Amino acid sequence: MNQKKTDILIIGLGLAGMTAAIIAAKKGKKVTIITKTKELSSGNTPLAQGGIVYKGIEDSPEELKKDILEAGSGHCWEEAVDHLCEHGPGLVKEILIETLKANFDKDGDGYKRVSEGAHSKSRVIYKADQTGKNIHQSGLKYLQSLENVEILTNHIAIDLLTFSHHSTASTDIYKKPACFGAMVLDKNNNSVVAFLASKTILASGGIGQLFLHTTNPKEATGDGIAMAWRAGARCFNLHYVQFHPTALYHPSGRFLISEALRGEGAKLVNAKGREFMQEYHKLGALAPRDIVSRAIHNQMLKEESDCMFLDITEKDKEWIAKRFPTIYKYCLNKGIDISQEPIPVVPAAHYNCGGVGVNLVGKTSLKRLYAVGEVACTGVHGANRLASTSLLECLVWGYFAGKDAIEDKDDADYFPPMHQWEQGNQMIDTAQIAQEWLTIKNTMWNLAGLIRSQEKLHTAMNILRNLQSDVEKTYQKSKLNNNIISLRNGAQTALAIISASTEARQSCGTHYVED
Ligand code: SIN
């Protein structure tokens, strides 16, 4: 079996992984980043439209904290929220603005700011509706200039390496559970390689593709949670899956229509042009996301309508095309001129507030394993995430995980002798894979979506238990490729979300259970 050794292995190339890589590489460590896509631009970071929380005029960490806690429905970990509010704005300046030279739209000497749902201040800075893309490109450019950083595309992690699962030294079972790298499929030549690392940082992103309708890219299949779960790392809050209220409703699929439109005054209306959000919350269309999503869903049921509408036609065409170029062009391509007509919108799976449990520096319950970004659960988001805090969390936890990974020396140089890799050789039936994905997506959407019930969750549990066990059997005998690895992860993570949902004691935030 091929082996490769590095100081820090980072699985995922979004803002969280990039930030950790920059911090570790600047201290001279050898950093290897792997991403499962062929392209360098992958995951949710480049798709982030709205912006990133910075600071508003006459704003304070206390006010940001209050908004995060309120949106989180009383379920946030306060220490983590303090950590984010205390370090976030400083790191936006130090890393994004000064180091990466990322661009944000300017207003005189300062930055333009917008408000979004449940923010009491306009404190979100942005680059048109391409904030994430701009940050991602600046980060890539910077990383590519560092000699000790290796970026490997087309590499998908299969499993994390742990003493208890992969060591042939039988007494390693008595050591504290630890991770010493990952088994990886190099898709360029279909070879399995053991990447040995002193520290491993999971930064593999989200889970949106487990649901029928999502704003997430095709690679968001819950890989990190599945690998951490199998390795025995603690995961929590998995039942808190956030649905974005406004995804474009179009036969070709869903597409994010940023919350920043509502921040700039777009109205949420029904087919007759009537605003309805005041009936649901005093903040109207700028209420927390879970409330707006359910209100849209409810209104659709009440009016027997396929969608609701977001109306920004009060603004000039030129202004719209400049402020929201991505959305404007995308919709125009689909035959919708958003400067002339309201945008048909529906909720779609968007963000996982739960994940692999970590402390303030991104450490998981396994030694030598960190998790950052959407795959992690820092506790900041509680039961429902405040808009535009995800990139900020990537930055703060990426920074502290990168720092801790180079400072913490605990057992970091032990690499046990390993079992030989045994690979199945059966070709996988692609129709079977497609069918199993459809089952996962439909089950999660219909039975574990915006409005849940214990009965629906129990049905989902039965379906997914059987499916996960069948997929695992197929995986064991298959010749590996991206499809079977992603499906195995998707099935595992979907089951973990359903387990967490059935065990949750109360309906709260995004986990909304009807009696
Ligand atoms: C948006 O632009 O509405 C999405 C940003 C976020 O998820 O915070």
Boltz pocket constraint, residues with backbone or C-beta under 6 A from the ligand:
constraints:
  - pocket:
      binder: B
      contacts: [[A, 48], [A, 49], [A, 50], [A, 51], [A, 257], [A, 258], [A, 259], [A, 260], [A, 351], [A, 386], [A, 387], [A, 388], [A, 389], [A, 390]]
      max_distance: 6.0
